Amino acid sequence: MLILDDFAMRQLGASQADDLYELVSERQGRSLIITSNRAPSDWYPLVVNLPLGNNAIVHRRREADTAVT
């Protein structure tokens, strides 16, 4: 299980978006917990490499159980 705590606290640079994509891709089929003070829809503007980061976020959200409070 991998936990990304306080995700999307600040903008992700291009290399960080690449790292996020690699990390999420490698976790395919395994547990991943993401906590954030932002709604998932607010994450997209914070990813500089939007196509790559967007792919990582959207792909995992399709498979996710989401709890927004």
N, C-alpha and C positions, 0 to 999 in steps of 0.2 A: 504494500500500500504506500502510495506517495501522497503527501499532503502539501499543497501550495497554500500557505497562509498569507492573508492580507494581499491577495492578488490584485493587480491593477491599481496599486496605490499611486503610481506615477507612470508616465509614458515609457513604453518600451522602445529602445533603439532598434535599428535594423538587425544587429547581431543578436540582441536579446530575443527578438521575434523569431529569428532562425533557431536559436536554442530552445525556445518554447515549442516550436513546431517539432523539432527532433525529439524532445522530451515526451511530448504528448503522443507522437507517432510510435515511439518505442513502448509506450504504456498501453497500447491497443489491447483490449481484452483483459486488462488488469485494473485493479482499484486505483482511482485517482479522486482525491477530495480537494476541492478548491473553495477557499473561504475569501470573502471580499466584503468591503463596506459599500461597494457599488453594485448596482443591478447588472446582470450579464449584458444587457443591451448598451450599457455605458462603457464596456470594455473596448469596443471596436475603435473609437477615436484615439485610444491610447496606444495603439499598435502602429508604429511607423511603417513597417513592411506589411501593409494591410492584407494583400492577397495571401501571404504565407501565414500570418497570424490569424487571419479570418478563417482560413481553412482549418487550422488547429482548433480554434474555439468552436466553430460551427459543427465540425465533425463530432467532437465530444459532447456537445449539447444535445445532439440528436439522440445519443445513447443515454443521456443523463436523467437522473431523478433530481429535480431542482426544488430547493426550499428557499424561498425569498421571504424574509421577515422584515 
